[in-house]
């Protein structure tokens, strides 16, 4: 081996070892998990069963950490928080207190019960997260697909916090290939049978479709947004995201809007299995930038 090749090998070895050290310090950083915490008691009047959440927090803390609430997707009729524990674990190891919630599903619940419960999870976090090392003054909310719709809706429409006699404490909202950002426009152009799953969630009333659509609640002073869209996502999501962004950007021109080339809808969330995915750094930088 000549001197140049030896030098290149030496550089590679040092870089590799350094990478292993960095990975180990992150991947095996201790975290705390608290699972199955009841945040919404059963409500027989609204026909909502009790709802629970999981909290993931860094093991060692010198100060209160930013908080991220995540709402899972699943077409409003499926999914559960336990499937996303990997996200809570990875975010906690990166210094973010992360809360993964369940919410009532269609057809037993409409979008309105889902949004109310999602807002209740934010209220619970505001009141309790300091006990888990989180900063109640730095609460962010995120969701994928149907969860992105709910995250956007409770961020923008204070009706749900008002019904809980609480202020909206959300500082920022991270949408990951969110659905139904303009459900009114989408359902108006479709002709679904009455039994279609979307109509079970959003009813057959166009006035309610509009009330369920986050795009109609955009306003000055709203929480800041970070928006991700898959380049190969479903047409429904692509169309409603584009409508949403066309209304959002004039109000908040500095909004970060990322279209991820080649990414399909499911891959928009499974990409977070990779602890080195650049989305983590982008999300954390976004959270840190919000005062």
C-alpha positions as CSV (number, residue, x, y, z in Angstrom):
1,X,0.0,0.0,0.0
2,X,1.5,3.3,-1.1
3,X,1.6,6.4,1.2
4,X,-1.4,8.1,-0.5
5,X,-3.5,4.9,-0.2
6,X,-2.4,4.5,3.4
7,X,-3.4,8.1,4.1
8,X,-6.9,7.6,2.5
9,X,-7.4,4.4,4.5
10,X,-6.4,6.2,7.7
11,X,-8.8,9.0,7.0
12,X,-11.6,6.6,6.3
13,X,-10.9,4.6,9.5
14,X,-10.9,7.8,11.6
15,X,-14.2,8.9,10.0
16,X,-15.8,5.5,10.5
17,X,-14.8,5.3,14.1
18,X,-16.0,8.8,14.8
19,X,-19.3,7.9,13.1
20,X,-19.7,4.9,15.4
21,X,-19.1,7.0,18.4
22,X,-21.6,9.6,17.3
23,X,-24.2,6.9,16.5
24,X,-23.6,5.2,19.8
25,X,-24.0,8.4,21.8
26,X,-27.3,9.1,20.1
27,X,-28.8,5.6,19.5
28,X,-28.1,4.4,23.0
29,X,-28.8,7.6,24.9
30,X,-31.1,6.7,27.8
31,X,-34.7,7.8,27.7
32,X,-37.7,7.5,29.9
33,X,-41.0,6.1,28.8
34,X,-44.4,6.5,30.4
35,X,-47.2,4.6,28.6
36,X,-50.9,4.3,28.9
37,X,-51.6,7.6,30.5
38,X,-55.2,8.5,30.5
39,X,-55.7,12.1,29.2
40,X,-59.4,12.0,28.3
41,X,-62.0,10.4,30.5
42,X,-64.9,8.5,28.9
43,X,-67.7,10.9,27.9
44,X,-71.0,9.1,27.5
45,X,-72.7,12.3,26.3
46,X,-70.3,12.6,23.4
47,X,-70.0,8.8,23.1
48,X,-66.2,9.0,23.4
49,X,-64.3,6.3,25.2
50,X,-61.3,7.1,27.4
51,X,-58.2,8.0,25.5
52,X,-54.5,7.4,26.4
53,X,-51.1,8.6,25.4
54,X,-47.4,7.7,25.7
55,X,-44.7,10.1,26.8
56,X,-41.0,9.7,25.8
57,X,-38.4,12.0,27.4
58,X,-34.6,12.3,27.5
59,X,-33.2,10.4,30.4
60,X,-30.9,13.2,31.6
61,X,-31.9,16.8,31.5
62,X,-30.5,20.1,32.7
63,X,-33.4,22.2,31.5
64,X,-37.0,21.7,30.3
65,X,-37.1,20.4,26.7
66,X,-39.3,21.4,23.8
67,X,-42.4,19.1,23.4
68,X,-43.8,17.4,20.3
69,X,-47.3,15.9,20.2
70,X,-47.8,13.4,17.4
71,X,-51.1,12.3,16.0
72,X,-51.1,9.1,13.9
73,X,-52.7,8.6,10.5
74,X,-55.0,5.8,9.3
75,X,-57.7,7.3,7.2
76,X,-59.5,8.4,10.4
77,X,-60.7,4.8,10.9
78,X,-57.6,2.9,11.9
79,X,-54.2,3.1,13.7
80,X,-53.0,3.3,17.2
81,X,-50.3,5.1,19.2
82,X,-48.2,2.0,19.9
83,X,-47.3,1.7,16.2
84,X,-45.4,5.0,16.5
85,X,-43.4,4.4,19.7
86,X,-40.3,4.3,17.4
87,X,-40.9,8.0,16.7
88,X,-41.2,8.9,20.4
89,X,-38.0,7.0,21.1
90,X,-35.9,8.6,18.4
91,X,-37.1,12.1,19.1
92,X,-36.5,11.7,22.9
93,X,-32.9,10.5,22.1
94,X,-32.5,13.8,20.1
95,X,-33.6,15.9,23.1
96,X,-37.3,16.3,22.4
97,X,-40.0,15.3,24.9
98,X,-42.5,13.5,22.6
99,X,-46.1,12.5,23.2
100,X,-47.9,10.0,21.0
101,X,-51.7,9.9,21.4
102,X,-54.7,7.7,20.6
103,X,-58.0,9.3,19.5
104,X,-61.5,7.9,18.8
105,X,-61.9,6.5,15.3
106,X,-64.6,6.5,12.6
107,X,-67.3,5.3,12.3
108,X,-67.9,5.6,16.1
109,X,-66.6,9.1,16.0
110,X,-66.7,12.0,13.5
111,X,-63.8,14.4,12.8
112,X,-65.3,16.7,15.5
113,X,-64.8,14.2,18.4
114,X,-61.4,13.4,17.0
115,X,-60.4,17.0,17.0
116,X,-61.9,17.7,20.5
117,X,-59.8,14.8,21.9
118,X,-56.7,16.0,20.1
119,X,-57.1,19.4,21.6
120,X,-57.6,17.7,25.0
121,X,-54.3,16.0,24.6
122,X,-52.7,19.4,24.1
123,X,-54.4,20.7,27.2
124,X,-53.1,17.7,29.2
125,X,-49.6,18.4,27.9
126,X,-49.8,22.0,28.9
127,X,-50.9,21.1,32.4
128,X,-48.7,18.1,33.0
129,X,-45.7,17.9,30.8
130,X,-43.3,19.7,33.1
131,X,-43.4,16.5,35.3
132,X,-41.8,14.7,32.4
133,X,-39.1,17.2,31.7
134,X,-41.1,19.1,29.0
135,X,-41.4,22.9,28.6
136,X,-45.1,23.8,28.7
137,X,-44.3,27.0,26.9
138,X,-42.9,25.2,23.9
139,X,-45.5,22.8,22.7
140,X,-45.6,21.7,19.0
141,X,-48.0,19.4,17.3
142,X,-47.5,17.1,14.3
143,X,-49.4,14.4,12.4
144,X,-49.2,12.2,9.4
145,X,-52.1,11.8,6.9
146,X,-55.4,12.0,8.9
147,X,-53.3,12.9,12.0
148,X,-51.9,15.9,10.0
149,X,-55.5,17.1,9.3
150,X,-56.3,16.9,13.0
151,X,-53.1,18.7,14.0
152,X,-53.8,21.5,11.5
153,X,-57.4,21.8,12.5
154,X,-56.8,22.1,16.3
155,X,-53.9,24.5,15.6
156,X,-56.1,26.9,13.6
157,X,-59.7,26.5,14.9
158,X,-59.9,27.5,18.6
159,X,-63.4,26.1,18.9
160,X,-62.0,22.9,20.4
161,X,-59.9,24.6,23.0
162,X,-62.8,27.0,23.8
163,X,-65.1,24.0,24.5
164,X,-62.4,22.7,26.9
165,X,-62.2,26.1,28.6
166,X,-58.5,26.4,27.6
167,X,-56.3,28.6,25.6
168,X,-54.5,27.3,22.5
169,X,-50.8,26.9,23.6
170,X,-49.5,25.5,20.3
171,X,-46.3,27.2,19.1
172,X,-45.9,25.4,15.8
173,X,-47.4,22.7,13.6
174,X,-45.5,20.1,11.5
175,X,-47.6,18.4,8.8
176,X,-46.4,15.2,7.3
177,X,-48.4,14.5,4.1
178,X,-51.5,15.7,5.7
179,X,-54.9,14.8,4.4
180,X,-58.2,16.8,4.2
181,X,-56.7,20.2,4.5
182,X,-59.5,21.3,2.2
183,X,-62.1,18.5,2.5
184,X,-64.9,20.8,1.3
185,X,-63.4,21.2,-2.1
186,X,-62.4,17.6,-2.4
187,X,-65.8,16.1,-1.4
188,X,-67.7,18.6,-3.5
189,X,-66.0,17.3,-6.6
190,X,-66.5,13.6,-5.7
191,X,-69.7,11.6,-5.7
192,X,-69.3,9.1,-2.9
193,X,-72.0,6.8,-1.8
194,X,-73.5,7.6,1.6
195,X,-71.7,4.7,3.2
196,X,-68.2,5.8,2.1
197,X,-65.7,6.0,5.0
198,X,-65.1,9.7,4.4
199,X,-68.8,10.5,4.7
200,X,-68.9,8.6,8.0
201,X,-66.1,10.8,9.3
202,X,-67.2,14.1,7.7
203,X,-71.0,13.5,7.3
204,X,-72.9,14.2,4.1
205,X,-73.4,17.9,4.9
206,X,-71.2,20.3,2.8
207,X,-71.4,22.9,5.5
208,X,-69.7,20.5,7.9
209,X,-67.1,19.6,5.2
210,X,-66.1,23.3,5.2
211,X,-66.0,23.5,9.0
212,X,-63.7,20.4,9.0
213,X,-61.3,22.0,6.6
214,X,-58.2,23.7,8.1
215,X,-57.7,25.9,5.1
216,X,-60.7,28.1,6.1
217,X,-59.2,28.9,9.5
218,X,-55.8,30.4,8.4
219,X,-55.3,33.7,10.0
220,X,-52.7,36.2,11.1
221,X,-51.0,35.2,14.4
222,X,-51.6,31.5,13.9
223,X,-48.9,29.0,14.9
224,X,-46.0,28.6,12.5
225,X,-46.1,25.7,10.1
226,X,-43.5,23.3,8.7
227,X,-45.1,21.3,5.8
228,X,-43.9,18.1,4.2
229,X,-45.6,16.6,1.1
230,X,-44.6,13.4,-0.7
231,X,-43.7,13.9,-4.4
232,X,-45.6,10.7,-5.3
233,X,-48.4,11.0,-2.7
234,X,-52.1,10.4,-3.4
235,X,-53.7,13.0,-5.8
236,X,-56.2,13.9,-3.0
237,X,-53.4,14.8,-0.7
238,X,-51.4,16.6,-3.4
239,X,-54.4,18.7,-4.4
240,X,-55.5,19.7,-1.0
241,X,-51.9,20.5,0.2
242,X,-51.5,22.8,-2.8
243,X,-54.7,24.6,-2.0
244,X,-53.7,24.9,1.6
245,X,-50.2,26.3,0.8
246,X,-51.7,28.8,-1.7
247,X,-53.6,30.3,1.1
248,X,-51.0,29.9,3.8
249,X,-47.9,31.4,2.0
250,X,-49.5,34.9,1.5
251,X,-50.1,35.0,5.3
252,X,-46.8,33.4,6.3
253,X,-44.3,33.7,3.4
254,X,-41.4,32.3,5.4
255,X,-43.2,28.9,5.9
256,X,-41.0,26.0,5.1
257,X,-42.7,23.8,2.5
258,X,-40.9,20.6,1.4
259,X,-42.0,18.4,-1.4
260,X,-40.0,15.2,-1.1
261,X,-39.3,13.8,-4.6
262,X,-40.1,10.2,-5.1
263,X,-41.8,9.7,-1.7
264,X,-45.1,8.0,-1.6
265,X,-47.7,8.5,1.2
266,X,-46.7,5.7,3.5
267,X,-43.0,6.3,3.0
268,X,-43.5,9.8,4.3
269,X,-43.9,8.3,7.8
270,X,-41.7,5.2,7.5
271,X,-38.8,7.4,6.6
272,X,-38.6,8.2,10.3
273,X,-37.5,4.6,11.1
274,X,-34.1,5.9,10.0
275,X,-32.6,7.8,13.0
276,X,-30.3,9.7,10.5
277,X,-33.2,10.9,8.3
278,X,-32.6,14.6,7.7
279,X,-36.3,15.4,8.6
280,X,-35.3,15.0,12.3
281,X,-32.8,17.8,12.1
282,X,-35.2,20.0,10.1
283,X,-38.0,19.5,12.6
284,X,-35.7,20.1,15.6
285,X,-34.3,23.3,14.0
286,X,-37.8,24.5,13.3
287,X,-38.8,23.9,16.9
288,X,-35.7,25.7,18.2
289,X,-36.3,28.7,15.9
290,X,-39.8,29.3,17.3
291,X,-39.7,31.6,20.3
